[in-house]
Amino acid sequence: MPVRRLTLFLLLGARAAWGHSVSNELSLGLSEDSPASPHGPHIADQLTFRFELGDDWTLKIGGAYTYDTATGPPEGGAFGTSSAQILTALAGLEWEVSPRVTTYLDVSGSPRATQSFDSILPVEVGGFTVPVDVLLFNATSSVGVLGGATFVAGGTEFMGTVLQGTAIDVNVGWTLLTTSQRVDAIVDRNQQPVSRQVLQAICRALPDSKGCKAIRPYLKGGEDSLNQVSLSLGLLQPLGSTTDLGLGGAYYLYDQDPTSAVFFTARASSSAFDPSASFPLAPLRWTVSPSLQQRIGSWTLAPSYQFIDYAEGLGTAHVAALRVSLRIDGSWTVWVSGSAQWDLLSDPTTDTGTTTLVLSGRVALGFRARF
């Protein structure tokens, strides 16, 4: 969310005083594995370097690795979720136009990541729609660009730094998701799994059968893309010398219905560089997040809350998080953070109005060092 960028902007002060730095964060995420959310535990590590290029420019280079562990079949499902490995690269530039204005541009990309998991596929056979339990193979890559500016209003300028000013961050992001998918197995009427190879052999022998005509496109598979545009606004207001109150929000637009364009998988499509504590389980529509920063000597306590509304009526989520950091000296800062998330997911293919509660959580350890 934009608030964290604003917090760093105010806490670090003048760019020249910060110098080069390196930060690393190791996190562990736990999530219920269910038909509404076919995910298990994941481990992620994020490494970021920052280099001062003169007095006004900063270069940021980073990389992240996420390992999504394999899990058994969810309750009511026939197939488990395979493991997945996601790599993400990030490069960015920041330009301090003046003590009150900083602009930035980030470019990120994630190469093709593959994963297979249980899914329910509505297949039309003989004029009737039949829900079929399938093993869905998914391969997703992404590329994104984020550009924005941070403004500081009010406050007092002192030696090139604005003290006690209200920080306002505005940014626009674009992400292109490219997804290939196919059905690798189905559950037949006897509740037995049948592999894609066996199904293809049957359909070669019986090419005109209704069942083969219905499932042949899913066995062949295909590729689709989805463009996402995000509009974000963040505010950070100092309350005295040791307290900051923040509020951030974002709205997301798509070039087509994200629920029909791709089978959305958060592991392969969400950026590991998202600074928020949330872990979205469906395409986002809008989010809002209030936060608080309280400094007590060398310690900083940062509780926050985030509300998430998913696109196309897929549900909502609530995230409560806490980050505790310690500034050891002028060069080292360490932190630990944790979050709990409650997702209420809806099934857009039914009109029953029922929702599924999915619980998840995340803990992380990190450090930042200046050199």
C-alpha positions, -999 to +999 in steps of 0.1 A: +000+000+000+012+036-005+013+043+032+044+023+037+062+042+010+052+074+027+064+062+061+098+053+047+099+087+029+094+106+062+115+084+085+145+083+062+145+120+057+170+135+032+181+109+005+218+119+008+218+111+045+206+076+039+232+065+014+234+030-002+214+003+016+203-033+014+172-049+029+160-084+031+127-100+044+120-137+049+083-146+053+062-176+059+025-177+049-001-203+060-035-207+044-064-231+046-065-254+016-101-255+003-120-257-030-125-219-027-087-214-022-065-243-034-033-230-017-010-243+010+019-228+029+045-207+011+079-193+019+092-161+003+124-141+004+128-106-008+161-088-013+164-051-023+194-029-029+193+009-031+221+030-045+224+068-044+232+082-079+243+117-069+222+140-046+188+136-064+186+101-079+182+067-063+184+033-081+165+004-067+172-032-077+157-063-062+146-098-065+122-122-047+117-159-046+085-177-035+081-214-029+046-226-028+044-261-011+024-290-024-007-300-005-032-329-005-067-327-020-090-302-003-122-315+014-145-326-014-118-325-040-100-353-058-067-336-067-040-320-046-021-288-053+014-291-067+044-271-056+053-239-074+084-216-076+079-180-085+107-155-093+102-118-094+127-091-105+123-054-098+142-023-109+133+013-101+144+049-101+135+077-077+141+114-084+140+140-056+127+169-076+127+191-045+126+186-007+088+185-011+084+164-043+098+129-052+089+109-083+095+073-089+092+046-116+093+008-109+094-020-135+089-056-124+085-090-140+079-126-132+088-154-156+064-183-163+055-202-131+035-234-132+011-251-107-016-277-108-046-278-085-082-291-080-110-270-096-146-273-106-152-268-143-188-262-156-189-283-188-219-281-212-230-316-224-261-321-245-275-287-235-270-292-198-242-276-177-224-303-156-199-294-129-168-315-133-140-320-108-108-315-128-071-311-123-062-277-137-027-270-150-019-233-148+012-214-160+014-176-155+039-149-161+036-112-155+052-078-162+043-045-146+051-008-144+044+015-114+048+053-116+040+079-091+049+109-070+051+118-033+043+154-022+048+169+013+025+197+022+029+220+052+056+214+078+090+232+081+120+229+057+153+223+075+185+215+057+168+201+027+142+181+047+106+189+054+097+182+090+061+175+103+046+178+068+016+159+055+029+134+029+006+125-001+014+097-025-003+092-058+006+064-082-007+045-112+003+009-120-001-015-150+003-052-149+000-077-178-008-113-167-003-140-193-018-174-185-018-208-202-041-234-188-054-269-196-072-298-179-048-326-170-074-350-155-110-353-146-132-373-122-155-396-141-190-407-131-176-435-110-156-408-090-123-421-104-096-398-118-089-401-155-057-386-169-055-363-199-036-388-219-063-415-214-090-390-222-072-380-254-069-416-264-106-422-258-115-391-278-094-403-307-113-435-308-147-418-302-143-384-318-180-378-323-192-386-287-209-357-269-185-360-239-154-357-261-168-328-280-174-310-247-141-316-230-118-315-261-112-277-259-102-280-222-078-309-229-062-289-256-059-258-234-052-223-245-036-190-235-052-157-224-040-124-210-054-098-186-044-062-182-048-047-148-046-010-140-043+003-103-050+038-091-036+044-055-037+072-031-019+074+003-018+100+031+005+101+061-001+127+088+024+133+116+008+137+151+036+152+171+072+140+168+067+103+174+034+094+159+022+091+123-013+083+111-018+068+077-046+061+053-042+044+019-065+031-008-065+016-043-089+009-071-083-017-098-095-018-134-094-047-159-097-049-197-120-078-194-138-099-167-109-113-146-130-143-135-135-155-171-102-143-186-080-165-164-083-189-135-069-165-110-040-178-088-025-155-063+008-173-062+016-167-098+001-133-104+006-112-073+039-094-070+062-104-042+071-067-039+036-058-026+045-040+006+011-047+022+005-075+047-024-089+027-024-119+004-053-116-021-070-148-031-090-133-060-087-103-084-090-070-064-116-043-070-107-019-042-089-017-009-086+007+020-061+006+048-057+028+079-024+025+098-005+039+128+032+044+134+043+049+170+080+054+178+092+047+213+129+054+215+146+031+191+114+010+186+086+015+162+052-001+165+030-001+134-005-017+136-027-016+105-060-029+091-069-035+055-103-041+039-103-058+005-132-060-019-127-086-047-139-080-083-171-094-098-187-102-064-160-128-055-161-118-018-142-096+007-113-099+031-102-084+064-065-081+073-051-072+107-013-067+109+014-056+133+050-046+125+076-041+152+110-026+142+142-017+161+167+008+149+199-006+163+221+023+153+225+047+124+231+018+100+210-012+111+172-016+114+155-050+121+119-059+122+093-086+127+058-085+113+027-107+114-008-106+099-040-125+101-065-125+072-101-135+069-115-141+034-152-145+027-152-160-008-183-163-030-189-187-059-199-166-089-212-197-108-241-202-083-270-180-071-272-195-036-254-165-019-232-188+002-197-178+011-167-198+022-145-185+051-108-190+044-082-181+071-046-173+064-017-157+081+018-144+075+049-139+097+081-122+085+116-112+097+137-086+080+166-061+082+178-030+065+215-020+065+231+012+053+266+012+037 
